[in-house]
Amino acid sequence: MRASQQDFENAMNQVKLLKQDPGNQVKLKLYALYKQATDGPCNVPKPGVFDLVNKAKWEAWNSLGNLPKETARQNYVDLVSSLSPSSEASSQGKRGADEKVQESKDIVVTSEDGITKIMLNRPAKKNALTFEMYKEIILTLKNASTDNSAIAVFTGAGDYYCSGNDLTNFTSAAGGMEEAANQGAVVLREFVNSFIDFPKPLVAVVNGPAVGIAVTLLGLFDAVYASDKATFHTPFSHLGQSPEACSSYTFPKMMGSAKATEMLLFGKKLTAREAWAQGLVSEVFPDSTFEKEVWTRLRAYAKLPPNSMRISKELIRNNEKEKLHAVNAEECTTLKARWLSEECINAIMNFVSRKAKL
Ligand SMILES: CCCC/C=C/CC(=O)SCCNC(=O)CCNC(=O)[C@H](O)C(C)(C)COP(=O)(O)OP(=O)(O)OC[C@H]1O[C@@H](n2cnc3c(N)ncnc32)[C@H](O)[C@@H]1OP(=O)(O)O
């Protein structure tokens, strides 16, 4: 839900009442978001090199680039609420550098060495994504876009990276399939938007097999590192479904339509090396050294100048953003109808009753 003007004004008043100084970095962030929310993108000349305070403020504001006013307003409200005493006591906790943050039992978020690490933590269910997990990830990405970290990294606990959408999302909804399909389309659209709009480098550390939306989303990541044990599988037709997470656009663009068709229509499962050959994976590592090599590298990347990385990502992503949002909207509308189709309902019932396994 977007923050209203009233929420924004309440947040401004809350800042004045803060008992603890939030520190210079947070104050700069608040200033930048306030300016962006009220005046839009930075439009004043850069102060001189000796005007240190105003130069720091200008740089913070300027680093927000073309962030829309409404998003800046929302981020301001979120940031203030993360500083208020009530939310300090909440499960989300306060964000900052080198802090550990326990998000929930199924999504573990830590912030360390300039990296926000988002670990899917439902290993007994192969990290399948519940409705609650989608919502938590949306919030986590929103927070990570304004915290002190330089990059954000997704990975999975246990032997799987993620087995995709939890198929029981559709069978356990109180209002039945129709209600689940409506809810699913809204959540999915917002979920994918939060990846399209994420402003910092986003990296996937694919520790094991990935299925469905866990694979398609990779087309929206900036780098994908995979263990040689990982596989990549999108069994949409087997499930009577259709592609999501902008993969109907990113996959043909990345690997050509013939290879994209094998994955998205025929459900061909790729090994990590095949996925690398198709451009879906940046690099494959032997499983025995995967974690050590990848995290060493990521810690080094997280030390690079963060503003430079954001600006470079913005240049790359801005060419595509409008298109990606349009594709996402269309895919969600299509999927909503698919979820109510006989083909899909039969496939999900088969999975749930274990008559067939993919
Ligand atoms: C609202 C937004 C919607 C966005 C839409 C996205 C589309 C997709 O993501 S489509 C892809 C959906 N995923 C699947 O079709 C995978 C289904 N799972 C399997 O095929 C298999 O479980 C597996 C190949 C992933 C693993 O097989 P394995 O034999 O090694 O282990 P299992 O005994 O099957 O699994 C252990 C445990 O985990 C449960 N589980 C695994 N994946 C899912 C899932 N996607 N949804 C729900 N539950 C899942 C599985 O049922 C087992 O549970 P029990 O131990 O309780 O039986």
The ligand as a Tripos MOL2 file, in Angstrom:
@<TRIPOS>MOLECULE
LIG
   57    59     1     0     0
SMALL
NO_CHARGES

@<TRIPOS>ATOM
      1 C1          1.3950  -16.2430   -5.9500 C.3       1 LIG1
      2 C2          2.4950  -16.2280   -6.9320 C.3       1 LIG1
      3 C3          2.5390  -17.4360   -7.7760 C.3       1 LIG1
      4 C4          3.7020  -17.4550   -8.6890 C.3       1 LIG1
      5 C5          3.7240  -18.6680   -9.5440 C.2       1 LIG1
      6 C6          4.8250  -19.3580   -9.7440 C.2       1 LIG1
      7 C7          4.8380  -20.5810  -10.5950 C.3       1 LIG1
      8 C8          5.7830  -21.6210  -10.1000 C.2       1 LIG1
      9 O1          6.6530  -21.4120   -9.2900 O.2       1 LIG1
     10 S1          5.5220  -23.1260  -10.8080 S.3       1 LIG1
     11 C9          6.5910  -24.2130   -9.9340 C.3       1 LIG1
     12 C10         5.9360  -24.7890   -8.7350 C.3       1 LIG1
     13 N1          6.7860  -25.8240   -8.1410 N.am      1 LIG1
     14 C11         6.6940  -27.0970   -8.4650 C.2       1 LIG1
     15 O2          5.9330  -27.4960   -9.2950 O.2       1 LIG1
     16 C12         7.5790  -28.0280   -7.6850 C.3       1 LIG1
     17 C13         6.7540  -29.0630   -6.9590 C.3       1 LIG1
     18 N2          7.6190  -29.9560   -6.1850 N.am      1 LIG1
     19 C14         8.2030  -31.0290   -6.7360 C.2       1 LIG1
     20 O3          8.0870  -31.3280   -7.8760 O.2       1 LIG1
     21 C15         9.0660  -31.8330   -5.8200 C.3       1 LIG1
     22 O4          8.6530  -31.6220   -4.4990 O.3       1 LIG1
     23 C16        10.5690  -31.4450   -5.9410 C.3       1 LIG1
     24 C17        11.0890  -31.8990   -7.3100 C.3       1 LIG1
     25 C18        10.7840  -29.9510   -5.7740 C.3       1 LIG1
     26 C19        11.3950  -32.1620   -4.8360 C.3       1 LIG1
     27 O5         11.1430  -33.5430   -4.9250 O.3       1 LIG1
     28 P1         11.7380  -34.5260   -3.8050 P.3       1 LIG1
     29 O6         11.2320  -35.9020   -4.1220 O.co2     1 LIG1
     30 O7         13.1980  -34.3400   -3.6700 O.co2     1 LIG1
     31 O8         11.1270  -33.9950   -2.4400 O.3       1 LIG1
     32 P2          9.5960  -34.0120   -1.9880 P.3       1 LIG1
     33 O9          9.3860  -35.1220   -1.0310 O.co2     1 LIG1
     34 O10         8.6950  -33.9460   -3.1650 O.co2     1 LIG1
     35 O11         9.4880  -32.5920   -1.2350 O.3       1 LIG1
     36 C20         9.7360  -32.4360    0.1580 C.3       1 LIG1
     37 C21         8.5470  -31.7250    0.7470 C.3       1 LIG1
     38 O12         8.4530  -30.4320    0.1600 O.3       1 LIG1
     39 C22         7.1620  -30.2390   -0.4020 C.3       1 LIG1
     40 N3          7.2760  -29.3610   -1.5660 N.ar      1 LIG1
     41 C23         8.3060  -29.2600   -2.4180 C.ar      1 LIG1
     42 N4          8.0520  -28.3480   -3.3360 N.ar      1 LIG1
     43 C24         6.8340  -27.8410   -3.0760 C.ar      1 LIG1
     44 C25         6.0300  -26.8540   -3.6990 C.ar      1 LIG1
     45 N5          6.4550  -26.1710   -4.7600 N.pl3     1 LIG1
     46 N6          4.8440  -26.5960   -3.1640 N.ar      1 LIG1
     47 C26         4.4050  -27.2330   -2.0660 C.ar      1 LIG1
     48 N7          5.1320  -28.2030   -1.4210 N.ar      1 LIG1
     49 C27         6.3300  -28.4870   -1.9410 C.ar      1 LIG1
     50 C28         6.7170  -31.6310   -0.7720 C.3       1 LIG1
     51 O13         5.3390  -31.6720   -0.8890 O.3       1 LIG1
     52 C29         7.2370  -32.4070    0.4160 C.3       1 LIG1
     53 O14         6.3660  -32.1600    1.4990 O.3       1 LIG1
     54 P3          5.9290  -33.3710    2.4810 P.3       1 LIG1
     55 O15         7.2200  -33.8360    3.0870 O.co2     1 LIG1
     56 O16         5.0020  -32.7380    3.4570 O.co2     1 LIG1
     57 O17         5.2870  -34.4090    1.6170 O.co2     1 LIG1
@<TRIPOS>BOND
     1     1     2 1
     2     2     3 1
     3     3     4 1
     4     4     5 1
     5     5     6 2
     6     6     7 1
     7     7     8 1
     8     8     9 2
     9     8    10 1
    10    10    11 1
    11    11    12 1
    12    12    13 1
    13    13    14 1
    14    14    15 2
    15    14    16 1
    16    16    17 1
    17    17    18 1
    18    18    19 1
    19    19    20 2
    20    19    21 1
    21    21    22 1
    22    21    23 1
    23    23    24 1
    24    23    25 1
    25    23    26 1
    26    26    27 1
    27    27    28 1
    28    28    29 2
    29    28    30 1
    30    28    31 1
    31    31    32 1
    32    32    33 2
    33    32    34 1
    34    32    35 1
    35    35    36 1
    36    36    37 1
    37    37    38 1
    38    37    52 1
    39    38    39 1
    40    39    40 1
    41    39    50 1
    42    40    41 ar
    43    40    49 ar
    44    41    42 ar
    45    42    43 ar
    46    43    44 ar
    47    43    49 ar
    48    44    45 1
    49    44    46 ar
    50    46    47 ar
    51    47    48 ar
    52    48    49 ar
    53    50    51 1
    54    50    52 1
    55    52    53 1
    56    53    54 1
    57    54    55 2
    58    54    56 1
    59    54    57 1
@<TRIPOS>SUBSTRUCTURE
     1 LIG1         1 GROUP 0 **** ****
